Amino acid sequence: MPAGTSLDTIQRIIDADVAYTVSRMQVLERLPGNPIGIAYRTVDHITALMARHLPSPSFNRVVGLRAGDERHVAPLAAWYRDHGVAARFAMVPGHFDATLGRELARGGCCHTGFHAALICGPDRPTTTASDVTVEPVPGRPSV
């Protein structure tokens, strides 16, 4: 976890990501007959996203799994398997421990890649190339 980044900040970023992704999926879900196969479910603080006919990692993943949530791994993996979609569990620094790792491995999961979120506070100066402009989005809360 980067210096100065709290689990609270990380959770706020995850929540914003999931809310944005679900809103995008809901647009696709409204297409007549749901041809993309959009489905999602929430269990406790965990969100499982599925787009059966769209091979996008963003739309086919479990988000929010934490140490102590081992009991949710097998049922969520079965939900994906029952729909013919490979389960992908997005893990976050600070939310992972050896017990959860063993349960994911028992379910056939292994580490396959990284996704990065780059953050800084709104009052923190940024350095950019001379041809790049960084502007806050009006009306959006800062994360």
N, C-alpha and C positions, 0 to 999 in steps of 0.2 A: 504494500500500500504506500503511495507517495507520501512524503513528509508533509504534515499539515492537513492531510485528508482524513476525515473522520468517517466512521461507518454510517453516521447519520447523513453525511453529504453523499456518500456512495449510494445509500438507500434512496435518497431523493432523486438522484440521477437514474437509478433503475426504475423508480416509479414513473418518472417522466417518459422514459423510453417505452415502457410497457403501455402507458396510456396513449402515446402517439401511435405505437404499432397497432394496438387494438382498434383505434379510430380508423386507421387505414384499412384494416381487415374488415371492419364493419361496412365500409364502402363496397368492397368486393363481395361481401356476403349478400348484399342487396341485389346483386345481379340476378336476373330471373333464373331459378333453378340452382343457384349457388354452384356454378360450374367449376369454381376453383376449389371447392370442398373446404370452406372456411369453418373452423370450429375452435372454440376456446373454452377453458374452464378455470375456475379459481378454487383452490383448496387452501384454507387458512391464508397465508401471505404468499402463496405460490400461484403463479399463473402459467398455464400450459396453452401454447398457441399452436394451431395446426392449419396448414393450407395444403391439403392432400395433393393437389394437382399443380402446385407451384413450388419448385425446389429451392426455396429461399430460406437460408438459415434464420433470418430474422423472423420469418412467419412460421417456423417449425422448431420451436424450442420451449423448454421449461425454464422459467425465470423465477428467482426468489428462493430457491432451495438453500437451506442453511444447515449448519451443524445441528443435529438433533432431529432432523426431518427424514431420517432414514426410512421410516415407515411409508413415506409417500413415493419412494423410488419405484418399487415393483408395480403398484397400481397405475402410475403414470406411464411407465414403460409399456405396460399391457395395453393401455388406451391407444398409444401410438401404434403398437404392433397390430392391434385389432383393426386399425384403419390403413394398414400397409405403409406406414410412415416410420422411418428410422427416428428413434428418440434422440434428442440432443438436449443435454442439461447444461445450461450456462452457469458457470460457477464464478463467484466473486471473492477476491482476497478478503480475508477476515470472516467469511461465512463458511469456510471449508475446514474440515478436520479429517483425521485418519479414519474414523468410523464411517463417516459419510462417503469417503473415498472407497472404502472396502465395499460398501453397499452398491455404489455405482459400478464398481468392477465386477461384483457378483452378478449384476444385471447385464453385463457385457459392454459396459461403457468404458471408454478410455479417452485420454486427453487428445484432442485433435487440432486445436488451434487457439488463437487469442483474438479478442476484439478489444480495441482500446477506446476509451473515452478521454478526451483531453479537456481539462477544466481549469479554470482560474476564477478568482473572485472578480466582481465587476469593477473594483477599484484598483485592480492590479494592472500595471502597464504591460502591454504586449509588444513584442517585436515582430514586425512583419516585413515582407518584401515591399519595395517602393510601389509596386503595381497592385497591391492588395489592400482593400479597405475592410476593416472590421467594425461593424455597427451593431448596437443592441437592437433587438426586435421590439418595437413599441407594443405595449400592452401585454407582454409576456413576463411572467414572474421569473426572476433570475433563480437559477438552480444552485 
